[in-house]
Amino acid sequence: MQEQQNHRRGIKLAVLAALGVTGLAVAWWVLRSHGGDVRSLAEQGVAQVRQVGATGFFLLMALLPAVGCPLSVFTLTAGPVFAPTIGMPAVLLLVWLSLALNLALSYWLARHALRPWLERLVGWLGYKLPEVKAADHRGMVILVRVTPGPPYVLQSYLLGLAGIPFGTYFFISWVISSSYACAFVLFGEALMEGEGKMVLVSVGLFAALTVAVQLLRRHYRRRREKAQA
């Protein structure tokens, strides 16, 4: 029964991933086919964001997702806004640094500053704080980070509330989050510039990441089930 449930869940996740990739491809096609007004509006938005400057933009990227702002707001705009002026390598580096600061801030908020309030919020949302053994810390971080559903900030708070050591939480979270963030940055840049090849590369990267994280998720879930048997 459990295997059947896992199989059905895997099929649903694969369908959701396919729909997500299809949606990204459709968005790119719409921009290419009807790019007049859409492109003009997008360029105006990019110009306004660029006025904030790279320092302000990436500082906000480090701070705001820790209080619930969607990370995609920054990853999808970072490339089009700043790659033309400081270059894509510098943009990716600043994204990594911003994520590092954000993960550290979110952990501190969950473990110390907001812990009582967050415990009540997590319960109200219907989630249960996991009781994690030391041997399962690494697998727990991977499972939380690759499981669809909980928003990015809630994932960080759950791991902080669960008592995962900072080093384990930070390194694994940074690797997984940065991988997705880079794919979003490249996709946002390609979408604005109308670069078909780069869009395909970004979509391929999304697909590869989705497959990889689901394989990791399945591996650690089976290990956990065997340990509990």
Phi, psi and omega in degrees: 000315180297320179296320178295320178296317179296322180295314179297320178296320178297320178296317179298317180295321179296320178296317178298319178297317179297318178296320178297315178297318178298319179298320177296318180294320178295319179299319179295319180296318180298318180295322179289320186278326183233048190279357184301286183292320181298314180296320179298316179295318180295321180294324176296318178297319179298318180297321180292319179294323181298332179295335177295329181091155183297320182299311180295319182299310184283337172292317176296325178295327178285331187263310191294322177298340178288347178240020170110352178293133180300133180296330182297336176303324182270318185292327180283340181256342184300316182295303180300328185281315192246343179300322179296336185257321183246354177092148182296319178303319179293323178298313180297320178297316179293327175297315178300316181294319179297318178295322178299313178296320181295317179296319179294317179296315181298321179296316180296319178297317183289321184279335188228288192298317187246015189303309181301315180294320181292324178299319177291321181295316180299318177296320180295325178285351177096007179266152178246129180294126183285146172259108191251128174285156182302323181291342184257005184301311183298312180297325180295317179298315180298314181299316181294318184289332184256359180275122178294149176126281183298133177300162183306313183293322180292324175302312180298317180294319179300317180292322177293319179292332182284353177081022176294133177303145186301317182301313179295313178302313188290310187296311182293316179298320182295317180298311183292312182295320180294324179298312178294320181298318179297320178297319179293320179298313180295321180293317179299320178294315180295324181295317181290323183273351181069032181271102184299318182296318181291326175299315179296320177298317180296316179297319177298322178294318176302314182296317180296318179296319180298315179296316183297314183290328177289325174296318177298315181300315180294322180297311182287331176294317179294321176298320181292320179295320178294321180294328182276343182289000000 
